Amino acid sequence: MHRVTLLSLASFILPLALAAQQPPTVPHDSVRGAIRAVNVRARTLEVTTGVGYAIRVVRLQVPASVPITNRDGGQGAPIKLAELKPGDVIRASFGGRPTGFVAYTIERVGRMDAGAGRVP
């Protein structure tokens, strides 16, 4: 009887445990803003985003497998994390993990225009 109970319990818990280990296949959030900081060694980005007085900083982990592209002039040409600089405007899709936010895709869409004080 105990064997049947253990097997039925295992058949219920095992699929849940396996599903929890799988990374999400669809991004659940996105951010558009200006890069505040780039740490190539730690592979992280800090992005300042918001509207009006509601400003926030989103810190993203950037795995080596994440596609990073440049929309300006390059028509989606791939670039490296080290080519992103503070002041670059990006759009990133990301998901939450226990370790923090992890980027799935990053696209550089422009640069902050210091003269105009606005994002292109």
N, CA, C and O of each residue as an XYZ file, in Angstrom:
480
protein
N       0.814     -1.193      0.000
C       0.000      0.000      0.000
C       0.860      1.260      0.000
O       0.537      2.250     -0.657
N       1.975      1.205      0.759
C       2.853      2.372      0.816
C       3.500      2.644     -0.539
O       3.747      3.793     -0.906
N       3.768      1.575     -1.269
C       4.390      1.725     -2.583
C       3.441      2.448     -3.540
O       3.879      3.308     -4.304
N       2.174      2.119     -3.511
C       1.182      2.771     -4.367
C       1.062      4.249     -4.000
O       0.973      5.105     -4.881
N       1.060      4.544     -2.715
C       0.978      5.930     -2.259
C       2.192      6.716     -2.714
O       2.053      7.840     -3.195
N       3.385      6.145     -2.570
C       4.605      6.820     -2.991
C       4.638      7.041     -4.500
O       5.035      8.111     -4.962
N       4.227      6.044     -5.264
C       4.211      6.177     -6.721
C       3.211      7.236     -7.174
O       3.506      8.024     -8.072
N       2.034      7.256     -6.560
C       1.050      8.266     -6.961
C       1.512      9.665     -6.563
O       1.288     10.624     -7.301
N       2.144      9.784     -5.425
C       2.670     11.082     -4.998
C       3.795     11.532     -5.925
O       3.853     12.702     -6.305
N       4.686     10.614     -6.290
C       5.790     10.941     -7.200
C       5.271     11.330     -8.575
O       5.809     12.244     -9.201
N       4.232     10.649     -9.057
C       3.696     10.976    -10.376
C       3.009     12.338    -10.385
O       2.853     12.946    -11.444
N       2.606     12.810     -9.239
C       2.001     14.137     -9.144
C       3.060     15.231     -9.013
O       2.944     16.284     -9.640
N       4.087     14.989     -8.208
C       5.097     16.014     -7.914
C       6.151     16.119     -9.007
O       6.610     17.224     -9.296
N       6.549     15.020     -9.620
C       7.615     15.025    -10.607
C       7.358     15.986    -11.771
O       8.255     16.764    -12.097
N       6.181     15.977    -12.421
C       5.960     16.935    -13.509
C       6.032     18.395    -13.043
O       6.512     19.258    -13.777
N       5.562     18.664    -11.843
C       5.644     20.038    -11.327
C       7.085     20.455    -11.093
O       7.456     21.590    -11.392
N       7.893     19.565    -10.568
C       9.300     19.876    -10.318
C      10.054     20.091    -11.624
O      10.887     20.993    -11.713
N       9.774     19.282    -12.629
C      10.431     19.446    -13.926
C      10.006     20.742    -14.603
O      10.835     21.421    -15.209
N       8.747     21.089    -14.511
C       8.265     22.327    -15.126
C       8.875     23.542    -14.449
O       9.121     24.548    -15.115
N       9.122     23.483    -13.164
C       9.703     24.612    -12.440
C      11.148     24.859    -12.850
O      11.634     25.983    -12.731
N      11.847     23.825    -13.332
C      13.237     23.973    -13.728
C      13.394     24.508    -15.140
O      14.477     24.979    -15.491
N      12.371     24.455    -15.951
C      12.463     24.901    -17.329
C      12.438     26.422    -17.409
O      11.594     27.044    -16.764
N      13.340     27.050    -18.184
C      13.279     28.492    -18.356
C      12.048     28.853    -19.185
O      11.620     28.071    -20.034
N      11.482     30.028    -18.945
C      10.322     30.414    -19.736
C      10.713     30.589    -21.200
O      11.788     31.108    -21.502
N       9.851     30.161    -22.098
C      10.156     30.258    -23.520
C       9.634     31.556    -24.116
O      10.055     31.944    -25.205
N       8.739     32.223    -23.435
C       8.164     33.468    -23.930
C       8.486     34.571    -22.933
O       8.216     34.424    -21.741
N       9.066     35.685    -23.410
C       9.351     36.780    -22.484
C       8.067     37.275    -21.839
O       7.022     37.343    -22.486
N       8.152     37.615    -20.571
C       6.936     38.062    -19.911
C       6.916     39.554    -19.662
O       5.911     40.089    -19.193
N       8.009     40.238    -19.967
C       8.032     41.674    -19.753
C       9.033     42.300    -20.702
O       9.888     41.612    -21.261
N       8.924     43.610    -20.882
C       9.892     44.325    -21.708
C      10.125     45.700    -21.100
O       9.316     46.209    -20.324
N      11.247     46.279    -21.477
C      11.612     47.591    -20.980
C      12.245     48.372    -22.126
O      12.963     47.815    -22.955
N      11.966     49.667    -22.155
C      12.621     50.561    -23.092
C      13.139     51.727    -22.274
O      12.387     52.359    -21.533
N      14.423     52.010    -22.410
C      15.008     53.094    -21.637
C      16.458     53.303    -21.996
O      16.979     52.707    -22.939
N      17.102     54.163    -21.223
C      18.504     54.501    -21.450
C      19.390     53.674    -20.529
O      19.084     53.478    -19.352
N      20.485     53.199    -21.087
C      21.440     52.444    -20.282
C      22.097     53.384    -19.283
O      22.609     54.444    -19.642
N      22.071     52.978    -18.041
C      22.706     53.738    -16.959
C      24.111     53.210    -16.689
O      25.031     53.984    -16.422
N      24.272     51.887    -16.758
C      25.577     51.266    -16.503
C      25.661     49.936    -17.236
O      24.668     49.228    -17.403
N      26.882     49.617    -17.671
C      27.178     48.336    -18.309
C      28.346     47.712    -17.550
O      29.375     48.356    -17.345
N      28.183     46.459    -17.136
C      29.269     45.723    -16.502
C      29.517     44.487    -17.352
O      28.811     43.485    -17.240
N      30.535     44.577    -18.207
C      30.813     43.488    -19.148
C      31.275     42.243    -18.406
O      30.901     41.130    -18.775
N      32.076     42.414    -17.374
C      32.602     41.261    -16.636
C      31.472     40.481    -15.946
O      31.435     39.252    -16.008
N      30.552     41.203    -15.289
C      29.429     40.546    -14.607
C      28.271     40.262    -15.555
O      27.309     39.590    -15.182
N      28.364     40.780    -16.795
C      27.319     40.643    -17.819
C      25.971     41.155    -17.304
O      24.970     40.439    -17.309
N      25.976     42.429    -16.855
C      24.747     43.071    -16.400
C      24.595     44.443    -17.040
O      25.567     45.086    -17.435
N      23.342     44.864    -17.128
C      22.979     46.203    -17.598
C      22.045     46.825    -16.582
O      21.229     46.129    -15.979
N      22.156     48.129    -16.387
C      21.167     48.876    -15.622
C      20.507     49.833    -16.596
O      21.179     50.619    -17.265
N      19.183     49.761    -16.671
C      18.408     50.563    -17.614
C      17.490     51.483    -16.826
O      16.725     51.031    -15.973
N      17.569     52.790    -17.120
C      16.673     53.767    -16.504
C      15.469     53.932    -17.414
O      15.608     54.188    -18.610
N      14.295     53.782    -16.839
C      13.067     53.872    -17.619
C      11.990     54.552    -16.789
O      12.132     54.695    -15.575
N      10.939     54.962    -17.428
C       9.825     55.547    -16.704
C       9.139     56.645    -17.487
O       9.521     56.974    -18.610
N       8.105     57.208    -16.856
C       7.332     58.293    -17.437
C       7.166     59.358    -16.368
O       6.761     59.060    -15.244
N       7.479     60.601    -16.716
C       7.325     61.696    -15.760
C       8.203     61.486    -14.543
O       9.406     61.257    -14.668
N       7.597     61.565    -13.359
C       8.346     61.384    -12.119
C       8.462     59.918    -11.700
O       9.136     59.604    -10.719
N       7.822     59.039    -12.426
C       7.853     57.608    -12.095
C       9.043     56.953    -12.793
O       8.877     56.243    -13.785
N      10.234     57.195    -12.270
C      11.473     56.667    -12.847
C      11.889     55.432    -12.049
O      11.743     55.394    -10.827
N      12.404     54.435    -12.744
C      12.931     53.252    -12.070
C      14.148     52.749    -12.828
O      14.334     53.053    -14.006
N      14.963     51.983    -12.143
C      16.141     51.355    -12.736
C      15.911     49.857    -12.737
O      15.605     49.264    -11.702
N      16.060     49.247    -13.904
C      15.899     47.810    -14.058
C      17.283     47.219    -14.293
O      17.986     47.616    -15.223
N      17.669     46.272    -13.449
C      18.969     45.617    -13.593
C      18.752     44.269    -14.263
O      17.990     43.434    -13.775
N      19.436     44.068    -15.395
C      19.270     42.848    -16.177
C      20.560     42.046    -16.217
O      21.637     42.602    -16.431
N      20.453     40.756    -16.014
C      21.567     39.847    -16.266
C      21.513     39.506    -17.758
O      20.436     39.286    -18.313
N      22.679     39.463    -18.398
C      22.732     39.229    -19.841
C      23.574     37.984    -20.118
O      24.797     38.081    -20.211
N      22.936     36.812    -20.252
C      23.695     35.603    -20.588
C      24.389     35.755    -21.946
O      23.955     36.541    -22.788
N      25.459     35.006    -22.145
C      26.223     35.093    -23.390
C      25.395     34.721    -24.613
O      25.714     35.149    -25.722
N      24.347     33.940    -24.436
C      23.532     33.491    -25.568
C      22.479     34.517    -26.008
O      21.785     34.294    -26.999
N      22.353     35.622    -25.294
C      21.314     36.615    -25.603
C      21.677     37.380    -26.880
O      22.777     37.924    -26.981
N      20.757     37.428    -27.861
C      21.042     38.213    -29.065
C      20.941     39.715    -28.767
O      19.944     40.191    -28.223
N      22.000     40.446    -29.139
C      22.030     41.901    -28.987
C      22.183     42.476    -30.381
O      23.128     42.140    -31.095
N      21.251     43.348    -30.775
C      21.274     43.909    -32.122
C      21.259     45.422    -32.072
O      20.915     46.028    -31.058
N      21.645     46.027    -33.207
C      21.667     47.471    -33.353
C      20.714     47.858    -34.480
O      20.929     47.486    -35.633
N      19.670     48.598    -34.151
C      18.698     48.990    -35.167
C      19.186     50.159    -35.999
O      18.905     50.202    -37.197
N      19.906     51.112    -35.419
C      20.352     52.309    -36.137
C      21.348     51.982    -37.232
O      22.460     51.539    -36.949
N      20.961     52.195    -38.470
C      21.859     52.044    -39.598
C      22.223     50.613    -39.923
O      22.513     50.307    -41.080
N      22.218     49.732    -38.951
C      22.649     48.361    -39.172
C      21.525     47.410    -39.505
O      21.781     46.244    -39.805
N      20.292     47.867    -39.462
C      19.137     47.023    -39.755
C      19.183     45.713    -38.976
O      19.037     44.635    -39.552
N      19.387     45.814    -37.668
C      19.387     44.628    -36.827
C      20.705     43.889    -36.803
O      20.740     42.694    -36.509
N      21.797     44.585    -37.111
C      23.113     43.949    -37.107
C      23.488     43.532    -35.686
O      23.273     44.292    -34.742
N      24.045     42.332    -35.528
C      24.444     41.882    -34.197
C      25.608     42.705    -33.660
O      26.516     43.076    -34.404
N      25.570     42.986    -32.359
C      26.657     43.689    -31.682
C      26.963     42.950    -30.384
O      26.226     42.053    -29.976
N      28.068     43.342    -29.740
C      28.480     42.704    -28.489
C      28.054     43.563    -27.307
O      27.804     44.760    -27.448
N      27.978     42.938    -26.152
C      27.616     43.644    -24.927
C      28.560     44.812    -24.677
O      28.120     45.869    -24.226
N      29.843     44.644    -24.961
C      30.833     45.697    -24.725
C      30.599     46.934    -25.598
O      31.115     48.008    -25.289
N      29.833     46.799    -26.678
C      29.546     47.935    -27.555
C      28.417     48.809    -27.021
O      28.232     49.929    -27.498
N      27.662     48.324    -26.045
C      26.616     49.133    -25.425
C      27.261     50.084    -24.427
O      28.136     49.690    -23.657
N      26.825     51.333    -24.446
C      27.400     52.378    -23.593
C      26.292     53.107    -22.839
O      25.145     53.125    -23.285
N      26.635     53.715    -21.683
C      25.654     54.558    -20.994
C      25.130     55.635    -21.943
O      25.895     56.269    -22.670
N      23.819     55.827    -21.919
C      23.173     56.779    -22.822
C      22.544     56.119    -24.033
O      21.710     56.733    -24.699
N      22.921     54.874    -24.339
C      22.263     54.148    -25.427
C      20.830     53.846    -25.011
O      20.570     53.486    -23.863
N      19.914     53.992    -25.942
C      18.514     53.651    -25.698
C      18.303     52.241    -26.222
O      18.617     51.936    -27.372
N      17.763     51.381    -25.356
C      17.552     49.984    -25.739
C      16.112     49.570    -25.485
O      15.373     50.199    -24.728
N      15.754     48.493    -26.146
C      14.499     47.792    -25.864
C      14.911     46.361    -25.545
O      15.618     45.725    -26.327
N      14.473     45.862    -24.412
C      14.862     44.516    -23.988
C      13.647     43.742    -23.519
O      12.770     44.287    -22.847
N      13.602     42.479    -23.874
C      12.601     41.576    -23.308
C      13.320     40.751    -22.249
O      14.482     40.381    -22.418
N      12.616     40.468    -21.155
C      13.262     39.774    -20.050
C      12.240     39.005    -19.238
O      11.032     39.175    -19.399
N      12.748     38.164    -18.370
C      11.901     37.395    -17.476
C      12.508     37.357    -16.094
O      13.707     37.572    -15.916
N      11.665     37.081    -15.117
C      12.126     37.005    -13.735
C      12.563     35.602    -13.385
O      11.904     34.626    -13.745
N      13.649     35.508    -12.699
C      14.159     34.249    -12.175
C      14.480     34.465    -10.702
O      14.499     35.608    -10.248
N      14.728     33.419     -9.955
C      15.076     33.604     -8.539
C      16.319     34.478     -8.339
O      16.475     35.110     -7.294
N      17.202     34.510     -9.346
C      18.431     35.301     -9.235
C      18.249     36.741     -9.697
O      19.180     37.538     -9.582
N      17.078     37.095    -10.217
C      16.825     38.454    -10.709
C      16.277     38.414    -12.122
O      15.882     37.359    -12.616
N      16.257     39.575    -12.770
C      15.751     39.672    -14.139
C      16.836     39.227    -15.118
O      17.996     39.621    -14.998
N      16.440     38.397    -16.092
C      17.363     37.881    -17.097
C      16.860     38.299    -18.471
O      15.704     38.055    -18.818
N      17.733     38.929    -19.251
C      17.368     39.394    -20.591
C      17.248     38.217    -21.548
O      17.998     37.244    -21.465
N      16.270     38.331    -22.473
C      16.112     37.350    -23.540
C      16.577     37.928    -24.872
O      17.210     37.230    -25.664
N      16.269     39.194    -25.121
C      16.729     39.899    -26.319
C      16.998     41.350    -25.949
O      16.357     41.907    -25.058
N      17.962     41.958    -26.651
C      18.278     43.375    -26.455
C      18.461     44.000    -27.829
O      19.164     43.460    -28.683
N      17.816     45.149    -28.032
C      17.959     45.884    -29.284
C      18.316     47.330    -28.957
O      17.580     48.013    -28.245
N      19.461     47.796    -29.486
C      19.814     49.213    -29.324
C      19.046     49.989    -30.391
O      19.189     49.731    -31.586
N      18.227     50.946    -29.942
C      17.375     51.689    -30.871
C      17.863     53.119    -31.090
O      17.336     53.812    -31.960
N      18.843     53.574    -30.333
C      19.361     54.923    -30.522
C      20.222     55.354    -29.356
O      20.663     54.541    -28.544
N      20.453     56.679    -29.292
C      21.213     57.274    -28.194
C      20.436     58.453    -27.658
O      19.655     59.079    -28.376
N      20.657     58.756    -26.374
C      20.056     59.946    -25.787
C      20.643     61.160    -26.495
O      21.850     61.224    -26.729
N      19.801     62.109    -26.830
C      20.246     63.367    -27.444
C      20.439     64.375    -26.333
O      19.459     64.899    -25.802
N      21.684     64.662    -25.966
C      21.966     65.544    -24.821
C      21.409     66.949    -25.031
O      21.006     67.600    -24.067
N      21.380     67.423    -26.264
C      20.891     68.769    -26.548
C      19.396     68.913    -26.364
O      18.927     69.938    -25.869
N      18.652     67.913    -26.749
C      17.198     67.991    -26.688
C      16.644     67.511    -25.357
O      15.534     67.886    -24.979
N      17.410     66.680    -24.632
C      16.951     66.178    -23.351
C      15.814     65.183    -23.453
O      15.032     65.045    -22.512
N      15.705     64.494    -24.563
C      14.656     63.503    -24.723
C      15.172     62.275    -25.444
O      16.222     62.304    -26.086
N      14.429     61.215    -25.329
C      14.791     59.948    -25.970
C      14.261     59.971    -27.392
O      13.124     60.387    -27.615
N      15.072     59.528    -28.377
C      14.584     59.493    -29.768
C      13.470     58.500    -29.958
O      12.955     58.353    -31.066
